Amino acid sequence: MRKTGAVVGCLVGVGVGWASTAGADPATPSGAHPRLFMDAASLAAYTANAGKNGTAAAGLVKQCQDTIDNPNDYATRGGSDGNYWPQSAVACAFAYAATQKSAYLTQALMYWKASLNDDQTIGDGKGCVQGVNASWQSWASGGANPPAPPVLLTVTHDTGYPIRWYGPDVALTYDWLYSAPGVDAALQGQTVTCLTAWVDYYTQYGYHHDEAGANYNAGYVVSKALAAIAIGTDGGADGHLWTQSIDDDFTKLLVGQGLTGAGGAVGSPAGVMLGGGWGEGWEYGALSVLEYAASTRALEAHGASLPAMDDWASSLFLRNVYATVPGETGEFCGDGDCDIPTPNKSLNANELDAVLAGTSSTQAAAWAASAKQTASIPAGTYVYNAIAEARVATPVSYAGQSPAPPLWYLARGTREVYARTSWGPTAFWGVFASPPQLNSDHQHFVASNFVFRRGADDLVVDGTPYGLPGTLSSNAVTADSSVVGGDYAPSQTPWSTAELSWARRAPGSRVSSSEVLGINLILGSRANRARASIPRR
């Protein structure tokens, strides 16, 4: 069955055309360490924030202190894809930089070495130890059957999920502690060997390494970008991670595919990231956008030019503020997997911190700072959250502008239209979406899906459970037909040609509750006709 696009009585989402960046890449980073997020102003902010209750910086210091107070809790990595060691390493490296307490340096070094040397238990020596055989290509090209060679073992569990911890956290720890007491050439060289092998493997074989807007891709991209800068030309490294990050991961993949169609009209092809949405749903999107944003900032700090990613970082705020329900008690989780028992997910610092940690506009940063403040969102637990809160941004209310901002927003990539009758807590609020398949994992097939809320009351909710992409459990239109059979009924399929064909704002400055509900579903004769065959895509 084919689903036509949906029409809602509102539209926002103007595309901006981006020209591709011309010219050679900037030189591979080769200056003194630290090279990442540790300039004098940032370090001063980290030190100040580490002394304030409730900040991400203070949370990182507390995390490190906990490794001292409760060492037995960190004797294992926290499961096959756990992050106890690399998270502890980077938390303690941050704590040492912010406080200069030697005890934190001791902890950082211990967990840095554990992240390299060990697999499941500290001291097991099954990982990427000094002098490890760095040849992994024949194993990977031969099918990558377990067990992985020691040089890759720690990052290949659970289809490579740990790359998001081991890559960036080890890269930051290496960069921040490069010249610290107790760090020698052997540890530096071992780290370069391990990081390079991990990232090179994932570049060729990693799960979703080539899919923009996928959470695995975000973990890989931040690993590669931060490793590229941290390593630079250290130890004679050839800089290939740097050029690949800029040319392949960002210019060709994230901008060229994830943000494609920026200048096009509604209904024309659009990359999944365009407009700040996340096709897999926001259980996966919150950390992912933070990873993309931090990666962009790091690359641009070393000379890369990525204006499309700058605009994307700003769009994250708009998608977030329109997705937040009246009363600011939660947000729409998107048309993807979200393992929650409530109609809407809790507000998350990561989404707004992505605006602040990234290269968003000053205006978007001010709005994000205000949204975090007014909604009293707890601080995040990642080092990226501490980087975000160090950005100087004077809070400015988005809804408090004069004249008032629009009451609708279109996230073109995910084909989601958000609308409300006002910015007050009793407003009518709704979301309407009609996407084709945008992601190969976690996205639900729910073209024409919608939710609706009146003030604090959720009136129409999407009950689709985690891991069930079928249309039937959502509010999307389905077909129960004796004519349309087989794989084509009653649910949308991966090869569906669903699309948000057009969207239009209501006349005048207000939007009625019926218009918010997203009523005008066009199911013309084409959608109602029986189809003998539909090409697979």
MONORGI-V502266 format. One record per residue. N is the residue number from 1. PSI is psi in whole degrees, 0 to 359 (NA if undefined). OMEGA is omega in whole degrees, 0 to 359 (999 if undefined). D_LAST is the distance of its C-alpha to the last C-alpha in Angstrom with 1 decimal. Layout:
n-><N,N>
psi-><PSI,PSI>
omega-><OMEGA,OMEGA>
d_last-><D_LAST,D_LAST>
This chain:
n-><1,2,3,4,5,6,7,8,9,10,11,12,13,14,15,16,17,18,19,20,21,22,23,24,25,26,27,28,29,30,31,32,33,34,35,36,37,38,39,40,41,42,43,44,45,46,47,48,49,50,51,52,53,54,55,56,57,58,59,60,61,62,63,64,65,66,67,68,69,70,71,72,73,74,75,76,77,78,79,80,81,82,83,84,85,86,87,88,89,90,91,92,93,94,95,96,97,98,99,100,101,102,103,104,105,106,107,108,109,110,111,112,113,114,115,116,117,118,119,120,121,122,123,124,125,126,127,128,129,130,131,132,133,134,135,136,137,138,139,140,141,142,143,144,145,146,147,148,149,150,151,152,153,154,155,156,157,158,159,160,161,162,163,164,165,166,167,168,169,170,171,172,173,174,175,176,177,178,179,180,181,182,183,184,185,186,187,188,189,190,191,192,193,194,195,196,197,198,199,200,201,202,203,204,205,206,207,208,209,210,211,212,213,214,215,216,217,218,219,220,221,222,223,224,225,226,227,228,229,230,231,232,233,234,235,236,237,238,239,240,241,242,243,244,245,246,247,248,249,250,251,252,253,254,255,256,257,258,259,260,261,262,263,264,265,266,267,268,269,270,271,272,273,274,275,276,277,278,279,280,281,282,283,284,285,286,287,288,289,290,291,292,293,294,295,296,297,298,299,300,301,302,303,304,305,306,307,308,309,310,311,312,313,314,315,316,317,318,319,320,321,322,323,324,325,326,327,328,329,330,331,332,333,334,335,336,337,338,339,340,341,342,343,344,345,346,347,348,349,350,351,352,353,354,355,356,357,358,359,360,361,362,363,364,365,366,367,368,369,370,371,372,373,374,375,376,377,378,379,380,381,382,383,384,385,386,387,388,389,390,391,392,393,394,395,396,397,398,399,400,401,402,403,404,405,406,407,408,409,410,411,412,413,414,415,416,417,418,419,420,421,422,423,424,425,426,427,428,429,430,431,432,433,434,435,436,437,438,439,440,441,442,443,444,445,446,447,448,449,450,451,452,453,454,455,456,457,458,459,460,461,462,463,464,465,466,467,468,469,470,471,472,473,474,475,476,477,478,479,480,481,482,483,484,485,486,487,488,489,490,491,492,493,494,495,496,497,498,499,500,501,502,503,504,505,506,507,508,509,510,511,512,513,514,515,516,517,518,519,520,521,522,523,524,525,526,527,528,529,530,531,532,533,534,535,536,537>
psi-><141,139,133,172,168,152,128,153,47,159,129,152,69,131,147,130,138,130,147,148,126,163,172,156,151,160,147,133,133,6,188,154,152,150,350,114,22,35,169,318,318,317,320,321,319,316,316,315,331,339,6,132,141,4,160,323,314,325,322,319,319,320,315,317,326,329,334,318,328,64,329,336,346,17,336,168,356,30,171,330,22,165,17,316,307,325,320,322,311,326,317,327,319,314,320,316,321,331,340,26,124,332,327,327,317,315,318,317,319,314,336,311,321,321,327,310,327,159,298,331,137,127,359,343,25,1,215,71,167,136,10,150,112,10,114,352,317,325,314,314,341,7,353,42,139,152,153,155,152,327,337,350,316,338,5,2,152,55,31,12,322,352,329,340,307,320,296,322,320,322,315,318,315,314,315,331,15,317,16,155,135,353,121,177,328,315,319,312,320,318,318,316,311,310,315,316,315,311,321,320,311,326,323,323,354,148,123,26,339,23,106,142,18,144,325,321,319,319,322,316,316,325,312,316,314,323,321,320,317,315,314,240,18,139,22,13,144,357,13,331,324,309,322,321,312,310,316,306,321,300,313,318,295,312,311,332,308,330,20,153,16,328,2,165,162,134,342,163,141,136,150,332,346,124,359,8,174,113,334,354,160,359,326,335,330,310,324,315,328,321,315,317,315,322,314,313,318,315,317,330,341,23,353,150,112,65,329,324,330,313,322,316,322,322,337,324,315,313,318,315,326,334,346,131,159,136,352,44,355,184,157,131,357,171,61,182,132,109,73,152,8,160,327,153,159,152,143,132,332,321,317,327,334,325,319,323,335,197,46,170,161,322,314,321,320,319,318,318,320,317,319,320,311,328,357,52,127,150,149,171,0,161,331,328,322,325,319,315,349,349,132,114,115,119,133,128,127,312,339,7,157,120,161,147,168,159,14,158,140,118,96,324,315,2,45,126,122,137,154,161,340,179,9,168,346,12,155,140,141,165,137,134,144,71,150,184,126,331,150,356,145,339,141,146,93,41,128,15,151,156,159,139,145,106,241,0,120,111,321,118,157,113,12,122,167,134,9,95,354,148,328,326,355,190,12,156,135,170,123,92,139,349,314,112,189,224,356,357,147,4,156,152,166,334,13,147,30,150,153,95,320,159,148,137,152,150,147,186,351,161,127,163,325,325,323,322,341,48,319,72,120,110,49,184,332,319,332,343,145,146,121,327,146,124,139,145,NA>
omega-><176,175,177,176,182,179,177,184,179,177,166,178,182,180,175,180,180,175,178,181,181,175,183,176,173,183,176,180,182,182,181,173,359,181,189,168,183,173,187,181,180,181,178,179,178,181,179,182,179,179,182,178,174,180,175,179,177,178,178,177,179,177,180,180,180,177,177,184,185,186,182,179,185,180,175,184,179,182,186,178,184,184,185,186,179,177,178,179,184,177,181,175,177,181,178,179,184,186,183,176,186,179,180,175,179,180,180,180,181,183,171,181,178,180,179,193,195,181,184,183,179,180,182,174,183,185,186,184,176,181,181,174,186,180,180,188,182,176,182,182,179,177,177,179,180,0,176,174,184,182,182,192,188,184,184,176,174,180,175,182,184,180,183,177,187,181,184,183,177,178,180,179,177,183,185,184,186,183,183,175,179,178,181,183,180,179,177,181,177,181,178,179,184,181,182,179,180,185,178,177,183,179,182,192,188,180,179,179,183,180,178,177,175,186,175,179,180,178,177,183,180,176,185,182,182,176,180,182,181,181,182,177,180,176,180,178,188,177,183,178,181,182,179,179,183,188,187,187,183,186,184,187,186,180,185,179,183,182,180,176,184,181,185,179,175,182,176,183,181,177,188,183,186,180,174,178,178,188,181,186,191,166,180,185,189,178,184,181,176,178,177,184,179,178,180,181,181,180,182,177,179,168,178,178,184,185,179,178,175,180,177,180,178,182,178,179,183,178,183,185,179,178,180,186,175,184,176,180,181,179,175,186,178,180,180,184,178,186,182,180,184,180,182,181,177,176,188,181,185,184,178,177,175,177,183,180,181,184,178,177,177,180,179,178,179,178,181,179,179,181,177,184,185,180,179,181,180,180,177,187,182,179,178,178,177,176,181,185,176,179,179,180,178,185,176,182,177,183,183,180,174,358,182,180,178,181,183,178,177,170,191,184,180,178,180,177,179,179,179,180,178,176,180,183,180,184,164,185,179,178,176,183,177,184,163,174,183,181,182,181,172,180,176,176,190,179,183,179,177,171,185,183,174,182,180,186,174,185,178,183,177,184,183,181,178,175,178,185,187,183,190,184,180,176,181,178,178,181,173,191,175,181,178,187,176,183,188,179,2,190,168,182,178,180,176,176,178,180,168,190,178,178,185,177,177,176,179,187,183,178,181,182,179,178,178,182,172,193,195,178,179,178,188,188,180,182,184,179,175,179,179,180,176,183,175,180,999>
d_last-><13.6,12.8,15.0,16.6,18.0,21.3,24.6,27.3,30.8,30.6,28.9,29.5,27.4,28.5,26.5,28.5,27.6,28.1,29.1,28.2,31.2,33.2,35.7,36.3,35.6,38.7,40.8,39.9,41.9,45.2,47.8,49.7,48.2,47.1,44.2,42.0,42.9,46.6,48.4,51.8,50.7,47.9,50.2,52.9,50.4,49.4,53.0,53.8,50.8,51.6,54.9,53.3,52.4,48.9,47.3,44.5,47.0,49.5,46.9,46.1,49.9,50.1,47.4,49.3,52.6,51.1,50.5,54.2,55.3,53.0,52.2,51.5,48.4,46.9,48.0,44.4,41.2,40.1,37.7,35.4,33.3,36.3,37.5,41.3,42.4,40.4,40.7,44.4,44.7,43.3,45.0,48.3,47.8,47.2,50.3,52.4,51.5,52.2,55.4,56.7,57.6,58.0,57.0,53.5,53.3,54.4,51.6,49.0,50.1,50.1,46.5,45.3,46.7,45.4,41.8,42.2,44.4,43.5,40.6,41.6,45.3,47.4,49.3,47.1,46.5,43.2,41.2,41.3,45.1,47.2,47.1,43.9,42.2,39.4,37.6,34.3,32.0,32.7,32.1,28.7,27.5,28.9,26.5,28.2,29.8,32.3,34.8,33.9,36.7,39.1,38.0,34.6,35.5,35.9,32.5,30.3,30.9,28.1,25.3,27.2,27.8,31.4,30.5,30.6,34.3,35.6,34.2,35.4,38.4,39.9,39.3,41.1,43.9,44.4,44.6,46.8,49.2,49.2,52.9,54.0,56.9,55.8,52.8,53.5,52.0,50.9,48.8,47.4,46.4,44.9,42.7,41.5,40.7,38.9,36.9,35.8,34.7,32.8,30.9,30.4,28.9,26.5,25.5,24.3,23.3,23.3,20.8,18.6,20.8,18.1,16.4,18.3,19.3,19.4,22.9,23.1,22.3,25.1,27.5,26.8,27.1,30.4,31.7,31.1,32.4,35.5,36.1,35.8,38.6,40.7,40.8,40.8,43.1,45.1,46.4,45.3,41.6,39.7,37.7,34.3,33.0,34.2,32.5,29.2,29.3,29.8,27.8,24.7,24.5,25.6,25.4,22.1,20.2,21.8,22.9,20.5,17.3,18.6,20.9,19.1,19.7,23.2,24.7,22.2,22.7,21.3,18.0,17.0,14.7,16.6,16.6,17.0,20.7,21.8,24.6,25.4,23.0,21.5,18.2,19.4,22.5,26.0,27.2,25.2,25.4,29.2,30.0,26.9,27.8,31.4,30.3,28.4,31.3,34.0,32.2,32.1,35.7,36.8,35.1,36.6,40.0,40.0,39.2,35.4,34.3,31.2,31.8,28.3,28.7,32.1,30.7,28.0,30.9,32.7,29.7,29.7,33.0,31.9,28.9,31.3,34.2,32.3,30.6,34.1,35.6,39.0,41.8,39.7,39.5,35.8,32.4,29.0,27.0,23.6,20.6,20.4,22.6,26.2,28.9,31.6,34.0,34.3,32.3,32.2,32.4,35.6,35.9,35.3,37.1,34.2,32.3,35.4,36.6,33.4,34.7,38.1,37.2,34.8,35.7,35.4,37.9,41.4,40.8,37.7,39.7,42.6,40.4,38.9,42.4,43.6,40.8,41.5,45.2,45.2,42.8,44.8,41.7,42.8,42.5,39.6,40.3,38.6,40.3,37.8,39.4,42.8,41.6,40.3,43.6,45.6,44.2,46.8,45.4,47.7,46.1,45.4,44.1,40.9,41.8,45.5,44.9,46.9,45.4,43.1,39.5,36.7,35.9,32.1,29.4,25.7,23.6,21.0,18.6,18.4,19.1,22.3,25.4,28.7,31.9,35.5,38.7,40.8,41.1,43.6,43.3,43.5,40.6,37.8,34.6,30.9,27.3,24.5,20.8,17.6,14.8,11.0,9.9,12.1,13.3,12.4,15.8,18.3,16.4,16.8,14.6,17.3,16.4,19.9,21.8,25.3,28.5,32.0,35.4,38.9,41.0,41.2,39.8,36.1,35.7,31.9,30.2,26.8,27.6,24.3,25.5,24.4,21.6,20.5,17.3,17.5,18.4,21.6,23.7,23.1,24.5,21.2,21.2,20.1,20.3,22.9,22.6,23.9,21.8,18.3,18.2,16.6,13.6,13.3,16.7,18.3,16.0,13.0,10.0,7.6,4.8,7.9,8.9,12.0,14.3,18.0,18.8,22.4,25.3,29.0,32.2,35.0,38.1,40.8,40.9,40.3,37.4,38.3,37.3,35.4,33.4,32.7,31.2,28.5,29.2,27.8,24.5,23.4,22.0,22.9,22.8,19.2,18.2,21.1,20.4,19.2,15.9,16.2,12.6,9.3,6.4,3.8,0.0>
